[in-house]
Amino acid sequence: MVEPGRYFYRCFSDSSAGGLVSGKGRSAQRLSKQALRVEFKNHLQLDATVPTALVSVSSRIIDTLRRAFNKLYEDKESPNQIWIAFVHVPDSDKNVYHHAENLAEQCGYKECRRLKYEYVFTWEIPREYFMHKVSIQTLMERGLNMEDYLWDRALPATRTLQEEVARKLFDPSNCGYDIGLGLGFLARCFGARAPTRQIARQLLQDCLRVLDIDDDAQIVRVSYRDYDALLDFSYICDIEDGIDMALLDWWFTEPGFLDAYEEHCASASQIQEEMEREWDYWREAAMNDGSYSDSDIEM
């Protein structure tokens, strides 16, 4: 079971400074507060070519999807060289990253709120926090692409993309269960090693804006585009059930999974038979040699 902590998402490609490592490479040296602010100021210069010691991530999957697919649509990079990485940092280790919004305030940046969902690591994202990565090529082969959301051959601003994804996923004609299925099927494209449940939930949180929570009535008022809705607890449970069905029940009963499982069982049985034959061979050889008795080589 995954420890309580925070999930992050990072998009990078062969054209990125260093993937999970900063443009300046790795270092064991801890940055002072002053040095960190200097690096961050350089990091904010989007057009700068000078590498920094920072590696940025987002706490929202929608941001990362937009960046990754725009590398394909807008920058014309190869889809097999564009990656989305998943990172999980336990709460006990939250000192290893910095909130970009807080750093921006310290640097006197006027538009700090624009960095609300950005976080940075110094030098590199430690391997122990890295969970999984998947290429855009693989996502597309599994049926996930963003072509339906293109505006003039590129994905729109994040706020507009959120609204469009919400409109498609949370159509008023869809019940909570159907919404959960849609989220679950989308999350499955990232692969079994990805935090698929977190992806489904995060996309839901990214695209729905919570306006109010009534704890007594167990009702949440949400908004997307120009549409407001009241979701009661049972509706939210229906969404969770739909996600579970897509991620667990159907995943493990698909013909592809069953075929792979049967192949694994057959292979495991064959290996066991070979090991037993090897054991019998060496047992018989040892007995014939006279060096060991039955009790000496008993399994």
Buried (B, 14 or more C-beta within 10 A) or exposed (E): EEEEBBBBBBBBBEEBBBBBBBBBEEEEEEBEEEEBBBBBBBBBEEEEEEBBBBBBBBBBBBBBBBBBBBBBBEEEBBBBBBBBBBBBBBEEBEEEBBBBBEBBBEBEBEEBEEBEBBBBBBBBBBEEBBBBBBBBBBBBEBEBBBEEBBEEEBBBEBEBBBBBBBBEBBEEEBEBBBBBBBBBBBBBBBBEEBBBBBBBBBBBBBBBBEEEEEEEEEBBBBBBBEEEBEBBEEBBEBBBBBBBBBBEEBBEEEEEEEEEEEEEEEEEEEEEEEEEEEEEEEBEEBBEEEEEEEEEEEE
